[in-house]
Every structure is written in structure tokens, then in C-alpha cells.
Amino acid sequence: MKPTISDSFESATAIPAYEVALSKRNASLELLAKELQHRIRNLVTVVQCFVKNTEASTADDYRVALMARLVNLSDAYNLIEGARENRVSLAELLERTLKPHVTFLRDRILVAGPDIVLEPRLALSLHMIFHELATNASKHGALASTSGAVEVLWDVRSDGGDHALAVQWREHGGPEVHKPRHEGFGLRLISKVLSGARVEMDFAPVGLLCRLRVEIDPS
């Protein structure tokens, strides 16, 4: 049978399979490139924030303080990268973040709450917040004394179809707390790093109390 005009038209207009595959591959590469650019911009923004807001009395102290923040950032990203294959629970995140303190103060840091798995961006933000709180507690708060302690409690609360993670960081038994006259980098980080969260800082004389609440997807 001879080919018809219709057969010739369909043959001429059909897109070869390899061109379809190539188009999909190019689209995937473009999406990957945009994601990488977005990550780089975010990383540069964070580093710029570190450089601008880190304070010290000498150049050497500044380098030490800045490097400590950069190392913390690197650890946080390593943790999040690992979460892609091995999902990170909140309990595991706290264990990793507080490990330097728990080694020597195991009976003075209480961590308790239900099992919950964190998505990467939330895990990164919480890691940085807990690191700042633990650093402050070791320098000026409950962990700076021989009798102080820290409690980190969390729960998942439901309101209709919405779910929220509620976390409480409470210090007690340390030196008397005074509200700082100026909001330093650490306080700004705690208040702003977790987008959409409600963060409360109570500088009670008996110990710092930090509460945060952020909406989550329980799935």
C-alpha cells in the first residue's frame, strides 16, 4: 500500500523520541542550575550577615568568633545534606547540636518530646537557633555555673487541619539574668532565622526562657 498524504504529514510533524528526552534533560538541568543559584545566594547572604554582625574587641577575637559561626554553618549544611537520605529527627538534631555540652553536662541538659522528622529548611533553622542558645547559656547563662541546667521540650499541636511545632528552651539555676540593652547578632538570629515562626524571649531573673512556634507539615 502506498503511503497517503496523511501518513506523510504525521511522519513529518512527529517529534523524535531522542528530542523529547533531550528537552526533558535540558529542563531538569535548568531547574538544577536555578536551585544551585538560589542556594548560593542564600549562603552568601548568611555569610554577609555573619561578617556584618559578628562583634569582637580585637581582630584576633573577631577571626575566632567569625570562624566559629562559619564552622557551625558548615556543620548545619552537612546535617541537612545527610537528611536527604537519612531523615533527621528533632531529637537527633538536638543531640548533634548540643553534643559538645552534653559530653560534660549530661545530667544538666534535659531533652524531651515526641518523635518528629524535620524537613531540611526547618532543621537548618532550628540547628542555628539551638546553637546560639547553647552558646549563650555556656557563656552567660545556666551552663556557665556549676548548678545551672537547661530543659528543651517540644510538642506538636493541632488546630483543625493546621499543625504547629512548639518548642520551649528553659534555663534555671544559673546566674541572675538581665535583659540585654542592645539586641546582638545572636538574638536577631533567633528571632529572624525561622521564617513565619512566632518567637518569644523572656529574660526572667531566674533564667532565660525561649518559646517558638512554627507551622509544619506532619506528613
C-alpha positions in Angstrom: 0.0 0.0 0.0 1.3 3.4 -0.9 1.6 6.0 1.9 -1.1 8.6 2.0 -0.8 12.3 2.3 -2.0 12.0 5.9 0.7 9.4 6.7 3.4 11.7 5.2 2.1 14.7 7.3 2.2 12.8 10.6 5.7 11.5 9.9 6.9 14.9 9.1 5.4 16.6 12.2 6.2 13.8 14.8 8.9 14.7 17.4 11.6 12.0 17.6 11.9 10.3 21.0 15.5 11.4 21.4 14.5 15.1 21.1 11.8 14.7 23.7 14.3 13.1 26.1 16.8 15.8 25.3 14.2 18.5 26.0 13.4 16.9 29.4 17.0 16.7 30.3 17.6 20.3 29.5 14.6 21.3 31.6 16.0 19.3 34.5 19.4 20.9 34.2 17.9 24.4 34.0 15.9 23.7 37.2 19.0 22.3 38.9 21.0 25.4 37.9 18.3 27.7 39.3 18.2 25.8 42.5 22.0 26.0 42.8 22.0 29.7 42.2 19.3 30.2 44.8 21.3 28.2 47.4 24.5 30.2 46.6 22.7 33.5 47.0 21.2 32.3 50.3 24.6 31.1 51.5 26.3 34.4 50.5 23.5 36.3 52.3 24.1 34.4 55.5 27.9 34.8 55.4 27.5 38.5 54.8 25.2 38.7 57.8 27.9 36.9 59.9 30.6 39.3 58.7 28.5 42.3 59.4 27.1 41.4 62.8 29.9 39.5 64.5 31.4 41.7 67.2 34.8 41.5 69.0 37.2 43.8 70.7 40.3 42.7 68.7 41.0 41.4 65.2 42.1 38.0 66.6 38.9 37.7 68.6 36.9 38.7 65.5 38.5 35.9 63.5 37.9 33.4 66.2 34.2 34.4 66.5 33.6 34.5 62.8 35.3 31.1 62.2 33.1 29.6 64.9 30.0 30.8 63.2 31.2 29.6 59.8 32.1 26.1 61.2 28.6 26.0 62.8 27.1 26.9 59.4 29.2 24.2 57.7 28.1 21.6 60.3 24.5 22.6 59.7 24.7 22.2 56.0 26.4 18.8 56.4 23.5 17.8 58.6 20.9 18.9 56.1 22.7 17.2 53.2 22.6 14.0 55.2 18.9 14.5 55.9 18.2 13.9 52.2 19.0 10.2 52.5 18.8 9.7 56.3 15.9 11.9 57.5 16.7 13.9 60.7 14.5 13.8 63.7 14.3 16.7 66.1 15.9 14.6 68.9 18.8 13.7 66.6 19.2 17.4 65.6 19.4 18.4 69.3 21.9 15.6 70.1 24.2 16.8 67.3 23.9 20.5 68.1 24.3 20.1 71.9 26.9 17.3 71.7 29.8 19.5 72.9 27.9 20.5 76.0 26.2 17.1 76.7 29.6 15.4 76.8 30.4 17.2 80.1 27.0 18.2 81.3 24.9 15.1 80.6 22.8 15.3 83.7 22.2 19.1 83.3 20.6 19.1 79.9 17.1 17.6 79.6 15.7 17.0 76.1 12.2 15.5 75.7 9.3 15.4 73.2 7.5 13.2 70.7 9.3 11.7 67.7 9.1 14.1 64.8 11.0 14.3 61.5 12.1 17.7 60.2 12.2 18.9 56.6 15.7 20.3 55.7 15.0 24.0 55.8 13.3 23.8 59.2 16.1 21.6 60.5 18.7 24.1 59.4 17.0 27.0 61.1 16.4 25.1 64.4 20.1 23.9 64.4 21.3 27.5 64.2 18.8 28.7 66.9 19.8 25.9 69.3 23.5 26.5 68.7 23.0 30.2 69.6 21.0 29.4 72.7 23.6 26.8 73.9 26.5 29.1 73.2 24.8 31.9 75.2 24.0 29.5 78.0 27.6 28.4 78.2 29.0 31.9 78.3 26.5 33.8 80.3 23.6 31.6 81.3 22.7 28.4 83.1 25.6 26.3 81.8 28.1 28.9 82.9 27.6 27.9 86.5 28.0 24.6 88.4 24.4 24.4 89.4 22.5 25.5 86.3 20.5 23.4 83.9 18.7 23.6 80.6 15.4 21.9 79.6 14.4 21.6 75.9 10.8 20.4 75.5 8.7 20.2 72.3 5.3 19.1 71.2 3.2 19.0 68.0 -0.2 20.8 68.4 -3.1 20.6 66.1 -5.8 23.1 65.4 -8.3 21.8 62.8 -6.2 21.0 59.8 -3.2 23.0 60.9 -0.2 21.6 62.8 2.4 23.5 64.6 5.7 22.6 66.3 6.0 24.2 69.7 9.5 24.3 71.3 10.5 25.6 74.8 14.1 26.3 75.9 14.2 27.0 79.6 17.3 27.7 81.8 17.4 27.7 85.5 19.9 27.5 88.4 22.4 29.8 86.7 23.4 33.4 87.4 20.7 36.1 87.5 19.6 37.1 84.1 19.4 40.7 82.9 17.7 41.7 79.6 20.5 43.0 77.3 20.5 46.7 76.5 21.2 46.0 72.8 20.0 43.2 70.6 23.1 41.4 69.5 23.5 39.2 66.5 22.5 36.0 68.4 19.2 37.5 69.4 18.5 38.8 65.9 19.3 35.3 64.5 17.0 33.6 67.0 14.2 36.0 66.2 14.5 36.1 62.4 16.1 32.9 61.1 12.9 30.9 61.3 10.6 32.5 58.7 7.0 32.6 59.7 7.6 31.5 63.3 6.4 33.1 66.5 9.4 33.5 68.8 9.2 34.8 72.4 12.2 35.6 74.6 11.7 36.1 78.3 14.7 37.3 80.2 13.4 36.4 83.6 15.9 36.8 86.5 15.7 33.0 87.3 16.7 32.0 83.8 16.2 32.6 80.1 13.0 31.3 78.6 12.7 31.0 74.8 9.5 29.8 73.2 8.9 29.3 69.5 6.0 28.0 67.4 6.1 27.3 63.7 3.6 25.7 61.4 4.7 22.3 60.0 3.5 19.6 57.6 3.2 16.5 59.7 3.5 14.2 56.6 
